[in-house]
Amino acid sequence: MKKVVMLLCMAVLLVSGISAGGQQEDDGKITVGFSQIGAESAWRVANTESIQSEAAARPNIELKFADAQQKQENQIKAIRSFIAQGVDVIAFSPVVETGFEAVLVEASEAGIPVILTDRAVDVQDESLWVTFMGSDFVEEGRRAANWLVSEGYTDVNIVELQGTVGSAPAIDRKTGFEEVMKANPGMKIIKTQSGDFTRSGGKEVMEAFLKAEGDNIDVLYAHNDDMAIGAIQAIEEYGLAPGKDIIIVSIDAVRGAFEAMIEGKLNCTVECSPLLGPQLFDAAEALMKGEELPKRIVTNEGVFPQEVAADVIDSRLY
Ligand code: AHR
């Protein structure tokens, strides 16, 4: 009986592709475990789509996708599960910068290379990740501020909607923006708070800004388009004209931002491309061939003011 049970178990393991040692059989595919932050913004949804569709288009890639629903603990759990499953490559977009060192050490001890996409981590030992691909968030902050300067908005009261507290884009976009402000002392941030990169967060925090400062606000700087779009609703409900009474600059360049610009409600969006799928799997394939990767792969991006929105919207891919 014992023998029959053993044979049955072995047959089940063979069919499911798992060896008696608990490892995946080598079917020639590259297994990539990807831990996504969640679906907090249109940007994130486009990023997930880019990763999933690119994986589906490559027969040699098997993607294991996990949605962390904005929680760091879920990302850490997902990474541990990828390690236990013996994936070939782990990739993730860290929700916040700190707190990933221990799990990255575990991945390194298991010999699994880690690729960072979109956001960076803050760890002592930078050899814990192989490459970081994504935007230069500090430069995006500079571009937003430089656009205001180029339009002559240098003597203004600014309210700032920050992204998720502790996240790389929130920290860096603030840094870049403030760097330009230093050279333009007439630009003052009178209120700043996180709207967590969501439309509802942007609306709620903008309502509070308006209640406190009202007509005193000249400019809104939002760390992403979704928060700007939420804030536009708050400004209209307050009785002011977004894009006219309050000048708005935000980051991402998602379709919704172009629609708002065409309606005259948003003044400028700075591009941050979510289309990282092709780069990610190129990098995973290169790693499996033993190729060296650059430590940093920076995405090329532009700035779109309201005047060009109607001409550009049809060519946007997200
Ligand atoms: O990390 C990129 C940022 O995350 C995008 O700007 C924002 O929309 C997203 O949620």
Residues whose N, C-alpha, C, O or C-beta is under 5 A from the ligand:
A	BS01	AHR	E40 S41 W43 R44 D118 P169 F197 H223 N224 I251 D252 C272
